């Protein structure tokens, strides 16, 4: 191969040694397969033909068309890079989804030396062609560059999640092949789902923020009193788990729960507990992580004296009165709990995909189980049913029904509350589902792909087919030997961890008291800073003459800058959503405000609004902590 290839390969190996080791053989085969024609063009195994452009630079063509300009590919890329000049300071990363010979990322590397670059190319052969045609020194010398070659979708998504895909600029290159197009179409779908999930999370945060704040403050002592799920991490490596969700297909599994429990850890979501107990079997664990009142009602008049309840510190307070063997906490997804855990010890994180079943699955994974069986995770409406018989949802529908509002109307409302569509079940039949449930399915698909060492199976053939989760006949599970010895060792380990936890009760109480005092002091400091910010903004905005305002503006801006540094350095910013409004809320508030037309006054008025919202949020916490 040529000098470009030799130099680029050396630089690539030096900068990304692990990736190089993974794809070195593919690169070598691609380089050995190049065929040069008499007209100076070269054909590459990936299907590209590279020939000189009008200005002499290499340009590439595929069966799908040109990948770059036929006249000046370098200049084309430079113009593209310069088009992002104004927004570059706010960009989290420039993400190149396919980049041909590499002109675009090279131009970005030269134009934005401090920006983050992420390059994605599914075909190592295409990457080899790029390394053999163009000098890649600018990319390999860039201080913040990530390279994803032949990477699975989930690896790319995980990287984008760490960066924050909402702040990324996505630059789509021409792939030059049908396989590449399919890869990037799939990646686009996953990126869109991730954004949809975050949008839902933000809206949910805003909608229920006051509830979570109130619950968290009322339940604060539980953070010192109750142990966390970390005690179970890795202790069930010789056990399988069975997660019970409340879908209609659970009905077919309920008669066999006692036998399943002999062979697995039995983990039940809150919505399925009533049906589970009616079948005469107590689950080993009950998972309830939603702080809403109606989720607490799933435990009404129920008891599980031999089971362990897993919940979180923002749960509705009545949840902690549930009659069970023990209540343990998972790490809170909400800012008050996160603040205390950072100072008193983490309880143990559980994944959250919008459904409590995702948290139950993740608990089984955290326990170290190598197999997880799921029953009732229908993510759809088998036979137009919404929930298992005896579940809280079904029981409540019958309890409140009357001649004018029959239970069937409640079921119909659930069926048509979201855009429905048909999908395939494990049995191969059509299943009615909706977009919300598709998002939950994607979470399971993503999690299964992220943990290939863990096998997840569905015991219910009428459930939605999820890639990465296979069907498993119930009779095969029941034919296995019981796991009595493994279960005994697991619960002996739990007993020892509980005894160790009790020994440290005085130490935990002291750390909790210190954290509570620290929170109150931090809130008081933040309240004073927000008040000062409001006063400074008002002192300039109240200036009547423009000359007076202009003179005052410079001093106020300097003072606000110093004040903002103190706010940013406050320990309360560790949990930013504790007091800071979301961007979406700010946009709505600004849209509803009569903002000045003059830019400097508009800027100060926006700052004043932000300080006011922070002050009000802090005051709300102070009132709750004083109750």
C-alpha positions in Angstrom: 0.0 0.0 0.0 1.0 3.7 -0.2 2.6 6.0 2.3 -0.8 7.4 3.4 -1.8 3.9 4.5 1.4 3.2 6.3 1.5 6.5 8.2 -2.2 6.5 9.0 -2.1 2.9 10.2 0.8 3.7 12.5 -1.0 6.7 13.9 -4.2 4.8 14.3 -2.5 2.0 16.2 -0.8 4.5 18.5 -4.0 6.5 19.2 -6.5 3.7 19.4 -4.5 0.5 20.3 -7.5 -1.5 21.5 -9.7 -0.7 18.5 -6.7 -1.4 16.2 -6.2 -4.8 17.7 -9.9 -5.7 17.2 -10.1 -4.7 13.5 -6.4 -5.1 12.3 -7.1 -8.3 10.4 -10.1 -6.7 8.6 -8.0 -3.7 7.7 -5.2 -5.8 6.3 -7.6 -7.9 4.2 -9.2 -4.8 2.8 -5.8 -3.2 2.0 -4.6 -6.4 0.2 -7.8 -6.5 -1.9 -7.3 -3.1 -3.7 -7.1 -3.2 -7.5 -5.5 -0.4 -9.4 -6.6 0.4 -13.0 -4.6 2.0 -15.8 -6.5 5.3 -15.6 -5.2 5.8 -12.0 -8.5 4.8 -10.3 -8.5 2.1 -7.5 -11.3 -0.4 -6.7 -11.7 -1.3 -3.0 -13.3 -4.5 -1.6 -15.9 -2.3 0.2 -17.3 -1.4 -3.3 -15.8 2.0 -3.6 -13.9 3.3 -6.6 -11.4 6.1 -5.8 -10.2 8.4 -8.6 -8.7 11.9 -8.7 -11.1 14.9 -8.5 -10.7 17.9 -10.8 -8.3 19.5 -8.3 -6.3 16.2 -7.9 -7.5 15.1 -4.5 -9.0 11.6 -4.2 -12.7 11.3 -4.4 -14.9 8.2 -4.0 -17.8 6.8 -6.0 -20.0 3.8 -5.1 -22.9 2.0 -6.7 -25.1 4.5 -4.7 -23.4 7.6 -6.2 -20.6 10.0 -5.3 -19.4 10.3 -1.7 -17.7 13.6 -2.2 -17.4 16.5 -4.7 -16.0 15.6 -8.1 -14.2 19.0 -8.2 -12.8 19.9 -4.8 -13.7 17.5 -1.9 -11.5 19.2 0.6 -13.1 22.6 0.0 -16.5 21.1 0.2 -15.7 19.7 3.7 -14.2 23.0 4.9 -17.3 24.9 3.9 -19.4 22.3 5.8 -17.2 22.7 8.9 -17.4 26.5 8.8 -21.2 26.4 8.6 -21.2 25.4 12.3 -18.9 28.2 13.4 -21.6 30.1 15.4 -23.0 27.1 17.2 -19.7 25.3 17.8 -19.2 26.7 21.3 -22.5 25.1 22.4 -22.0 21.8 20.6 -21.4 18.7 22.8 -19.9 16.8 20.0 -19.7 16.6 16.2 -20.9 13.2 15.3 -20.1 11.9 11.8 -22.4 9.1 10.7 -20.4 7.8 7.9 -17.6 9.9 6.6 -16.3 8.5 3.3 -12.6 9.2 2.8 -12.7 11.4 5.9 -12.7 15.0 4.5 -15.5 16.2 6.8 -14.0 15.0 10.2 -10.5 16.2 9.1 -11.9 19.7 8.4 -13.7 19.7 11.7 -10.6 18.6 13.5 -8.7 21.6 12.0 -11.5 24.1 12.5 -12.5 23.1 16.1 -9.5 21.8 18.0 -11.3 21.8 21.3 -14.5 20.2 20.2 -15.4 16.6 20.7 -15.4 14.5 17.5 -17.2 11.1 17.2 -16.7 9.1 14.0 -19.0 6.2 13.2 -18.3 3.7 10.4 -19.8 0.2 10.4 -17.5 -1.2 7.7 -13.8 -1.7 8.5 -13.2 -2.0 4.8 -14.5 1.5 4.2 -12.3 2.8 7.0 -9.3 1.1 5.4 -10.1 2.8 2.1 -10.1 6.2 3.9 -6.8 5.5 5.6 -5.2 4.7 2.2 -6.3 7.8 0.4 -6.1 10.8 2.7 -3.7 12.1 5.4 -5.5 11.5 8.7 -3.0 13.2 11.0 -5.4 16.0 12.0 -8.0 13.5 13.4 -5.5 11.3 15.2 -3.8 14.3 16.7 -7.1 15.8 17.9 -7.3 16.1 21.6 -10.9 14.7 22.0 -11.8 12.2 19.4 -13.8 8.9 19.6 -13.7 6.4 16.8 -16.5 3.7 16.4 -15.6 1.3 13.6 -17.6 -1.9 13.2 -19.3 -1.0 16.5 -22.7 -2.4 17.6 -25.5 0.1 17.8 -25.6 -0.1 21.5 -21.9 0.8 21.9 -22.5 3.9 19.8 -25.7 4.8 21.8 -23.9 4.3 25.1 -21.2 6.8 23.9 -23.8 9.3 22.8 -25.6 9.0 26.1 -22.4 9.9 28.0 -21.9 12.9 25.8 -25.6 13.9 25.7 -27.0 13.4 22.2 -29.3 16.4 22.4 -26.2 18.7 22.3 -24.6 16.9 19.4 -24.5 17.9 15.8 -25.0 14.9 13.5 -23.4 15.1 10.1 -24.5 12.3 7.9 -22.2 11.2 5.1 -23.1 9.1 2.1 -22.6 5.4 3.0 -22.1 4.0 -0.4 -23.8 0.7 0.3 -27.1 -0.8 1.2 -25.6 -2.5 4.3 -24.3 0.9 5.5 -27.7 2.5 4.9 -29.5 -0.2 7.0 -26.9 0.3 9.8 -27.4 4.1 10.0 -31.2 3.8 9.6 -31.2 1.6 12.6 -28.9 3.9 14.5 -31.2 6.9 13.6 -34.1 5.0 15.1 -32.3 4.4 18.3 -31.2 8.0 18.6 -34.7 9.2 18.0 -36.0 6.7 20.7 -33.4 8.0 23.2 -34.5 11.6 22.6 -38.1 10.6 23.0 -37.3 8.9 26.2 -35.5 12.0 27.6 -38.4 14.2 26.5 -40.8 11.9 28.3 -38.6 12.0 31.4 -38.3 15.8 31.4 -42.1 16.2 31.1 -42.6 13.6 33.8 -40.1 15.4 36.0 -42.0 18.7 35.6 -45.4 17.2 36.0 -44.7 15.3 39.2 -41.8 17.4 40.6 -43.8 18.7 43.6 -45.0 15.2 44.5 -41.5 13.8 44.4 -40.1 16.7 46.4 -42.8 16.3 49.1 -42.4 12.5 49.3 -38.6 12.7 49.4 -38.6 15.2 52.2 -41.2 13.3 54.3 -39.3 10.1 53.8 -35.8 11.4 54.6 -35.3 9.4 57.8 -35.7 6.2 55.8 -32.4 6.9 54.1 -30.7 6.2 57.5 -33.0 3.5 58.7 -33.2 1.2 55.7 -30.5 -0.8 53.9 -30.0 -0.7 50.2 -30.1 -3.3 47.4 -26.3 -3.2 47.2 -26.3 -6.0 49.8 -27.6 -8.4 47.1 -25.1 -7.5 44.3 -23.5 -10.6 42.9 -24.9 -12.9 45.5 -27.2 -14.9 43.2 -24.7 -16.1 40.6 -25.9 -19.7 41.0 -29.6 -18.8 40.8 -32.0 -18.0 38.0 -34.7 -15.3 38.5 -38.3 -15.0 37.4 -39.8 -11.6 37.0 -43.6 -11.3 37.2 -45.2 -8.5 35.3 -49.0 -7.8 35.3 -49.8 -8.4 31.6 -52.8 -10.6 30.7 -50.6 -13.6 29.8 -49.5 -13.9 33.5 -52.8 -15.8 34.0 -51.3 -18.8 32.3 -48.3 -18.9 34.7 -50.0 -18.2 38.0 -51.0 -21.8 38.7 -47.3 -22.8 38.5 -45.8 -20.0 40.7 -45.0 -22.3 43.7 -43.0 -24.6 41.4 -41.2 -21.7 39.7 -40.3 -20.3 43.1 -38.6 -23.6 44.0 -36.3 -23.1 41.0 -35.8 -19.3 40.9 -35.8 -16.1 42.8 -39.3 -14.8 42.4 -39.4 -11.0 41.8 -42.9 -9.4 41.4 -43.8 -5.9 40.3 -46.2 -4.0 42.4 -49.0 -4.2 39.9 -48.9 -8.0 39.8 -48.6 -8.6 43.6 -52.4 -9.0 44.2 -52.7 -11.7 41.5 -49.6 -13.4 42.8 -50.9 -13.6 46.4 -54.3 -14.8 45.2 -52.5 -17.7 43.7 -51.2 -18.6 47.1 -47.6 -17.7 46.6 -45.6 -14.9 48.2 -42.8 -13.5 46.0 -39.3 -13.2 47.4 -39.1 -9.6 46.3 -41.7 -6.9 45.4 -40.6 -3.9 43.4 -42.4 -0.6 43.6 -40.4 2.5 42.5 -43.0 4.9 41.2 -43.7 7.7 43.7 -47.3 8.3 42.6 -50.3 7.8 45.0 -52.0 5.2 42.7 -48.9 3.0 42.8 -49.0 3.0 46.6 -52.6 1.8 46.3 -51.3 -1.4 44.6 -50.3 -2.5 48.1 -53.7 -1.7 49.7 -54.8 -4.4 52.2 -52.1 -6.8 51.1 -49.3 -8.3 53.2 -46.2 -10.4 52.3 -44.6 -11.2 55.7 -41.9 -13.4 54.0 -41.2 -11.0 51.1 -38.8 -8.1 50.8 -40.1 -4.8 49.4 -37.8 -2.8 47.1 -38.7 0.8 46.8 -37.1 4.2 46.7 -37.0 7.2 49.0 -39.4 9.3 46.9 -42.2 6.6 47.2 -45.6 7.7 48.5 -45.2 7.6 52.4 -47.8 4.9 52.9 -45.6 2.4 51.0 -43.3 2.2 54.0 -46.1 0.9 56.1 -46.5 -2.2 53.9 -46.4 -5.4 56.0 -43.4 -7.4 54.8 -40.3 -9.0 56.1 -38.1 -6.0 55.3 -38.1 -2.9 53.1 -34.9 -2.0 51.3 -34.1 1.0 49.1 -32.7 1.4 45.6 -30.9 4.6 44.7 -33.3 7.5 44.2 -33.7 8.9 40.7 -34.7 12.2 42.3 -32.5 15.0 43.5 -33.1 14.9 47.3 -32.3 11.3 47.6 -29.3 11.6 45.3 -28.0 14.5 47.5 -28.2 12.4 50.7 -26.8 9.2 49.1 -23.7 11.2 47.9 -23.0 11.9 51.6 -24.4 8.8 53.4 -23.7 6.0 51.0 -25.4 4.8 47.8 -28.2 2.3 48.1 -27.7 0.6 44.7 -28.9 1.8 41.3 -31.6 0.2 39.2 -32.2 0.9 35.5 -35.4 2.7 34.7 -37.0 2.3 31.3 -40.4 3.7 32.1 -41.9 0.5 33.4 -41.5 -1.0 36.9 -40.7 -4.3 35.1 -37.4 -2.8 33.8 -36.4 -2.1 37.4 -37.3 -5.6 38.4 -35.2 -7.1 35.6 -32.3 -4.9 36.5 -32.5 -6.0 40.1 -32.2 -9.6 39.0 -29.2 -8.6 36.9 -27.6 -6.8 39.8 -28.0 -9.9 42.0 -25.8 -11.7 39.5 -28.4 -14.0 38.0 -27.2 -15.5 34.7 -30.8 -16.3 33.6 -33.9 -14.2 33.9 -37.3 -15.6 33.0 -40.1 -13.1 32.5 -43.8 -13.8 32.7 -46.6 -11.3 31.8 -44.3 -8.8 30.1 -46.8 -8.5 27.3 -46.2 -4.9 26.3 -49.4 -5.1 24.3 -53.0 -6.3 24.6 -53.4 -10.1 24.0 -57.0 -10.8 23.1 -57.7 -7.1 23.8 -57.0 -7.6 27.5 -55.1 -5.0 29.5 -54.0 -6.8 32.7 -53.9 -10.1 34.4 -56.9 -11.3 36.3 -56.7 -10.2 39.9 -54.2 -7.5 39.3 -54.8 -4.1 41.0 -55.8 -2.5 37.7 -58.4 -5.1 36.9 -59.7 -5.3 40.5 -60.1 -1.5 40.7 -61.9 -1.4 37.3 -64.5 -3.8 38.7 -64.7 -2.1 42.1 -65.6 1.3 40.6 -67.7 0.0 37.7 -71.5 0.6 37.5 -74.3 0.3 35.0 -73.2 3.5 33.2 -69.4 3.0 33.6 -68.8 -0.8 33.2 -65.3 -2.2 33.6 -65.1 -2.8 29.9 -65.1 0.9 29.3 -61.9 1.3 31.4 -60.3 -1.4 29.3 -61.3 0.3 26.1 -59.9 3.6 27.4 -56.5 1.8 28.0 -56.6 0.3 24.6 -57.2 3.5 22.7 -55.3 6.0 25.0 -52.2 5.9 22.7 -51.6 5.3 19.0 -52.0 1.6 18.6 -50.4 -0.7 16.0 -49.9 -4.4 15.5 -46.7 -6.3 16.2 -45.7 -10.0 16.5 -45.9 -12.1 19.6 -43.6 -15.0 20.4 -46.3 -17.3 19.2 -46.2 -15.6 15.8 -49.6 -14.0 16.1 -50.6 -10.4 15.8 -50.5 -8.4 19.0 -52.0 -4.9 19.5 -49.5 -2.6 21.1 -48.7 1.2 21.2 -45.8 3.6 21.0 -45.4 3.8 24.8 -45.0 0.1 25.1 -42.6 0.1 22.2 -40.3 2.4 24.2 -40.4 -0.1 27.1 -39.6 -2.9 24.6 -36.6 -1.0 23.3 -35.3 -0.6 26.8 -35.3 -4.4 27.3 -33.8 -4.9 23.8 -31.0 -2.4 24.6 -30.3 -3.9 28.0 -30.2 -7.5 26.7 -27.7 -6.3 24.0 -25.6 -4.5 26.7 -25.4 -7.7 28.8 -24.7 -10.6 26.4 -23.5 -12.7 29.3 -27.0 -12.7 30.7 -29.8 -14.7 29.1 -33.3 -13.4 29.3 -36.3 -15.6 28.3 -40.1 -15.0 28.0 -42.3 -17.7 29.6 -45.4 -16.3 28.0 -45.8 -16.9 24.2 -48.5 -14.2 23.8 -46.1 -11.4 24.9 -44.5 -9.0 22.4 -41.5 -10.5 20.7 -38.4 -8.5 21.9 -35.1 -8.9 20.0 -32.5 -10.4 22.3 -35.2 -12.1 24.5 -36.0 -15.6 23.5 -39.1 -17.7 24.1 -38.7 -20.5 26.7 -41.4 -23.2 27.3 -42.7 -23.2 30.8 -42.6 -26.9 31.0 -38.8 -26.9 30.4 -38.3 -24.7 33.4 -40.6 -26.8 35.5 -38.6 -29.9 34.5 -35.4 -28.6 36.1 -34.4 -29.6 39.6 -35.2 -27.3 42.5 -32.7 -24.8 43.7 -33.3 -25.2 47.4 -29.6 -25.2 48.3 -28.8 -22.2 46.1 -31.8 -20.3 47.6 -30.7 -21.1 51.1 -27.2 -19.8 50.5 -28.6 -16.6 48.9 -30.8 -15.8 51.9 -28.0 -16.8 54.4 -25.9 -14.1 52.7 -28.8 -11.7 53.0 -29.1 -12.4 56.7 -25.4 -11.8 57.3 -25.5 -8.5 55.4 -28.5 -7.4 57.5 -26.7 -8.1 60.7 -23.7 -6.1 59.5 -26.0 -3.2 58.6 -27.5 -3.1 62.1 -24.1 -2.8 63.7 -23.5 0.5 62.0 -26.8 2.2 62.9 -25.3 4.9 65.1 -22.7 5.8 62.5 -25.4 6.1 59.8 -27.5 8.3 62.0 -24.6 10.7 62.6 -23.9 10.9 58.8 -27.5 11.5 58.1 -27.8 14.3 60.6 -24.6 15.9 59.1 -26.1 15.7 55.6 -29.4 17.2 56.7 -27.7 20.1 58.4 -25.5 20.5 55.3 -28.6 20.6 53.0 -30.3 23.2 55.1 -27.2 25.4 55.1 -26.7 24.9 51.3 -30.3 25.9 50.7 -30.0 29.0 52.8 -26.8 30.0 50.9 -28.5 29.4 47.6 -31.6 31.4 48.7 -29.3 34.4 49.6 -27.5 34.2 46.3 -30.7 34.0 44.3 -32.1 37.0 46.2 -28.9 39.0 45.5 -29.1 38.1 41.8 -32.7 39.4 41.6 -31.7 42.6 43.3 -28.8 43.2 41.0 -30.9 42.7 37.9 -33.7 44.9 39.2 -31.2 47.7 40.1 -30.2 48.0 36.4 -33.7 47.3 34.9 -35.2 50.1 37.0 -32.8 52.7 35.4 -35.0 55.2 33.6 -32.6 56.6 31.1 -30.6 54.5 28.6 -27.4 56.3 29.6 -27.9 55.4 33.3 -28.8 51.8 32.3 -25.7 51.4 30.0 -23.4 52.7 32.8 -25.1 50.4 35.4 -25.1 47.3 33.1 -21.4 46.8 33.0 -21.1 46.8 36.9 -24.2 44.5 37.2 -22.9 42.0 34.7 -19.5 41.8 36.5 -21.3 41.3 39.8 -23.6 38.6 38.4 -20.7 36.8 36.9 -19.1 36.5 40.3 -22.4 35.5 41.9 -22.9 32.8 39.3 -19.4 31.4 40.1 -20.6 31.0 43.7 -23.8 29.3 42.5 -21.9 26.9 40.3 -19.5 26.0 43.1 -22.3 25.3 45.5 -22.6 21.7 46.5 -26.3 21.9 45.8 -25.5 22.0 42.0 -24.5 18.3 42.3 -28.2 17.7 42.0 -29.0 20.5 39.6 -32.7 19.7 39.3 -33.0 20.2 43.0 -33.5 23.9 42.5 -32.8 24.8 38.8 -35.7 24.9 36.3 -35.5 22.7 33.2 -34.7 24.3 29.8 -38.2 23.5 28.6 -39.8 25.3 31.6 -37.6 28.3 31.1 -38.6 28.5 27.4 -42.2 28.5 28.4 -41.7 31.1 31.1 -39.8 33.4 28.7 -42.5 32.9 26.0 -45.2 34.0 28.5 -43.1 37.0 29.8 -43.1 40.5 28.3 -39.4 40.6 27.6 -37.8 43.9 26.6 -36.9 44.3 23.0 -33.4 45.7 23.7 -30.9 42.8 23.9 -29.1 43.9 27.1 -32.3 44.5 29.0 -33.7 41.2 27.6 -30.7 39.4 28.9 -31.0 40.9 32.4 -34.7 40.2 32.5 -34.1 36.6 31.7 -31.5 36.4 34.4 -33.9 37.9 36.9 -36.5 35.3 36.0 -34.1 32.5 36.5 -32.9 33.8 39.9 -36.6 34.2 41.0 -37.4 30.6 40.0 -34.4 29.3 41.9 -35.3 31.3 45.0 -38.9 30.0 44.9 -37.7 26.4 44.5 -35.3 26.8 47.4 -38.0 28.2 49.5 -40.3 25.3 48.7 -37.6 22.9 50.0 -37.1 24.9 53.1 -40.8 24.8 54.0 -40.9 21.0 53.4 -37.9 20.4 55.6 -39.4 22.5 58.4 -42.6 20.4 58.5 
